[in-house]
């Protein structure tokens, strides 16, 4: 039987211990590096650009799937009516501004503005901020406009019916080539079968220099009017369904 070695070399023991520690450190560093690489690869990359100044005709803000959410545009590039990503001609919108779109890519409000003085010196100016009912037109708007020296500005609330605005768009497309008189007939016919939108509130300064709050019923008829007339005199009126004043403060003076 061979004899066992009673004493080991101290230098050999220290070398083995160093190699074990060094190997462990390398393993940890490799694991951390590997995991960090995976983390960087999985994290979404975002490209970011910085500009001091940029000139553009139109900017489209879209979701990752391409759904349109906002348009900032000049007048020539301004969109028509966009419903669920499909664009239709707008009958009379010639302006610059911003349009807002809902999660389905349908217009649901906007900010438009403009103004100029024509060759005859007449001023035309306006601004408009509105928000739309789902698949319908504007139910809340803030407007300011001036035409030929007459100014009007205020807030308007409107009740819109529940049918889709696509029915109105389809009507406009169908009758656009008809003579104006026939177009009016078709529109009147449409509204005999569909409820009309009705104004419910108007608060503003009018072109005759009066300032008024008009509260209306579901048929769009004035029922309460609070007004300061152009001459500065205040008035409060209550009206019936036929538009007749039932109560007025101060009372109307009899002749």
C-alpha positions in Angstrom: 0.0 0.0 0.0 1.4 3.4 -1.0 2.0 5.9 1.7 -0.3 9.1 1.7 1.2 12.6 1.4 0.7 14.4 4.7 1.5 18.0 3.5 0.4 19.8 0.3 2.3 22.6 -1.4 0.8 26.0 -0.3 1.6 27.6 -3.6 -0.3 24.9 -5.5 -3.4 25.4 -3.2 -3.5 29.2 -3.7 -3.2 28.7 -7.5 -6.1 26.3 -7.6 -8.2 28.7 -5.5 -7.4 31.7 -7.8 -8.4 29.6 -10.9 -11.7 28.7 -9.3 -12.5 32.4 -8.5 -11.4 33.6 -11.9 -13.6 31.0 -13.6 -16.6 32.0 -11.5 -16.1 35.7 -12.4 -15.9 34.9 -16.1 -19.1 32.9 -15.9 -21.0 35.7 -14.2 -19.7 38.3 -16.7 -20.6 36.1 -19.7 -24.1 35.6 -18.3 -24.7 39.3 -17.7 -23.4 40.2 -21.1 -25.6 37.6 -22.8 -28.8 38.7 -20.9 -28.1 42.3 -21.6 -27.8 41.6 -25.3 -31.1 39.8 -25.3 -32.7 42.7 -23.4 -31.4 45.2 -26.0 -32.6 43.1 -28.9 -36.1 42.7 -27.4 -36.6 46.4 -26.5 -38.3 48.4 -29.2 -35.9 50.7 -31.0 -37.0 54.3 -31.4 -35.5 56.7 -33.9 -35.5 60.3 -32.8 -34.7 63.3 -35.0 -34.2 66.9 -33.9 -34.9 70.0 -36.1 -34.5 73.7 -35.4 -37.0 74.5 -38.1 -39.0 72.5 -40.7 -41.3 73.6 -43.6 -44.0 71.1 -44.6 -47.3 71.1 -46.4 -48.9 68.4 -44.4 -48.2 66.1 -41.4 -50.1 62.9 -40.7 -50.0 61.4 -37.2 -50.7 57.7 -37.4 -50.8 54.7 -35.0 -48.4 51.8 -35.4 -51.0 50.0 -37.6 -51.3 53.1 -39.8 -54.6 54.3 -38.5 -54.8 58.1 -39.0 -55.2 60.1 -35.7 -54.3 63.7 -36.6 -53.6 65.8 -39.7 -51.9 69.2 -39.7 -52.2 70.7 -43.1 -52.1 73.8 -45.4 -55.1 74.6 -47.5 -54.3 72.8 -50.8 -53.5 69.5 -48.9 -56.3 69.7 -46.4 -58.3 66.4 -46.4 -61.9 65.9 -47.3 -64.2 63.9 -45.0 -62.5 60.8 -43.7 -64.6 58.0 -42.3 -62.9 54.8 -41.1 -59.8 55.5 -43.2 -61.7 56.3 -46.4 -61.7 59.9 -47.8 -64.7 61.6 -49.4 -64.9 65.0 -51.0 -66.0 67.8 -48.6 -68.6 70.1 -50.2 -67.2 73.4 -49.0 -64.1 73.2 -46.7 -61.3 75.3 -48.0 -59.0 76.0 -45.1 -55.8 75.2 -43.2 -55.7 73.7 -39.8 -55.8 70.5 -37.7 -58.2 67.5 -37.9 -58.6 65.0 -35.1 -59.5 61.3 -35.7 -60.9 58.7 -33.4 -59.5 55.2 -32.9 -61.2 54.0 -36.0 -59.7 56.7 -38.3 -62.9 58.7 -38.5 -62.9 62.5 -38.2 -64.1 63.6 -34.8 -63.2 67.3 -34.5 -60.8 69.9 -35.6 -59.2 73.4 -35.5 -59.4 75.6 -38.6 -58.5 79.2 -39.2 -57.9 81.8 -41.8 -58.2 85.4 -42.8 -57.4 88.0 -45.5 -58.2 91.4 -46.9 -59.4 91.2 -50.5 -58.6 93.6 -53.3 -61.5 95.9 -52.3 -60.2 96.2 -48.8 -62.9 93.9 -47.3 -61.8 91.7 -44.4 -62.7 88.1 -44.0 -61.4 86.2 -40.9 -62.3 83.2 -38.9 -61.4 80.5 -36.4 -63.2 77.3 -35.6 -62.7 74.6 -32.9 -65.1 71.7 -32.8 -65.7 68.2 -31.5 -68.0 65.6 -33.2 -70.4 63.0 -32.2 -69.4 59.4 -33.1 -70.1 58.9 -36.8 -71.8 62.3 -37.0 -71.0 66.0 -37.2 -70.0 68.7 -34.6 -71.9 68.8 -31.4 -69.7 71.4 -29.7 -68.0 74.3 -31.5 -66.2 77.6 -30.7 -66.3 80.1 -33.5 -65.1 83.6 -34.3 -65.6 85.2 -37.6 -65.6 88.6 -39.3 -67.1 89.4 -42.7 -67.1 92.9 -44.2 -66.8 94.6 -40.8 -69.4 92.5 -39.0 -68.1 90.3 -36.2 -69.6 87.3 -34.5 -68.2 84.9 -32.0 -69.5 82.3 -29.5 -70.1 78.8 -28.4 -72.7 76.5 -29.9 -74.1 73.1 -28.8 -76.0 70.9 -31.2 -78.0 67.7 -30.9 -77.3 65.3 -33.8 -79.4 62.3 -34.6 -78.2 58.7 -34.3 -78.0 57.8 -37.9 -74.6 57.6 -39.6 -73.1 60.6 -41.3 -72.4 58.2 -44.2 -76.1 58.6 -45.2 -75.5 62.3 -45.7 -72.2 61.7 -47.5 -73.9 59.2 -49.8 -76.7 61.7 -50.5 -74.2 64.5 -51.4 -72.3 62.2 -53.7 -75.6 61.1 -55.4 -77.0 64.6 -56.1 -73.8 66.6 -56.7 -74.3 66.6 -60.5 -77.9 67.7 -60.3 -79.1 71.3 -60.8 -79.2 73.3 -57.6 -83.0 73.3 -57.4 -83.1 69.5 -57.6 -80.3 69.2 -55.0 -82.5 71.2 -52.6 -85.5 69.0 -53.4 -83.5 65.8 -52.6 -82.1 67.3 -49.4 -85.6 68.3 -48.3 -86.9 64.8 -49.1 -84.0 63.3 -47.1 -85.0 65.3 -44.0 -88.6 64.3 -44.2 -87.4 60.8 -43.5 -84.5 61.6 -41.2 -84.5 63.9 -38.1 -82.6 67.1 -38.5 -79.8 68.2 -36.2 -81.0 70.8 -33.7 -79.2 73.6 -31.9 -79.6 73.5 -28.1 -77.5 76.4 -26.9 -75.9 79.5 -28.3 -73.7 81.9 -26.2 -72.1 84.7 -28.0 -71.7 88.2 -29.3 -73.8 88.7 -32.5 -73.2 90.9 -35.5 -75.7 93.5 -34.3 -73.5 94.1 -31.2 -75.8 92.2 -28.8 -74.6 89.6 -26.4 -77.0 86.7 -25.7 -77.5 83.3 -24.2 -80.1 81.3 -26.0 -81.4 78.0 -24.5 -83.4 75.9 -26.9 -85.7 72.9 -26.8 -85.2 69.6 -28.6 -86.8 71.1 -31.7 -84.2 73.9 -31.8 -86.7 76.6 -30.6 -85.6 79.4 -28.3 -87.2 78.9 -24.9 -85.1 81.1 -22.6 -83.2 84.2 -23.9 -80.8 86.3 -21.7 -79.6 89.2 -23.7 -77.8 92.6 -23.5 -79.0 94.6 -26.4 -76.8 96.8 -28.6 -77.9 99.9 -26.6 -76.8 98.2 -23.3 -80.3 97.3 -22.0 -80.6 93.8 -20.5 -83.6 91.5 -21.1 -84.8 88.1 -19.9 -87.4 86.2 -21.9 -89.3 83.0 -21.6 -90.9 81.7 -24.8 -93.5 79.0 -25.6 -93.3 76.4 -28.4 -94.6 78.9 -31.0 -91.9 81.4 -30.1 -94.3 83.7 -28.3 -92.8 85.5 -25.2 -94.8 84.4 -22.2 -92.7 86.3 -19.5 -90.2 89.1 -19.9 -88.0 91.0 -17.5 -88.2 94.0 -17.5 -91.8 93.8 -18.8 -92.3 95.0 -22.4 -93.7 98.5 -22.5 -97.1 98.8 -24.1 -97.6 101.5 -26.7 
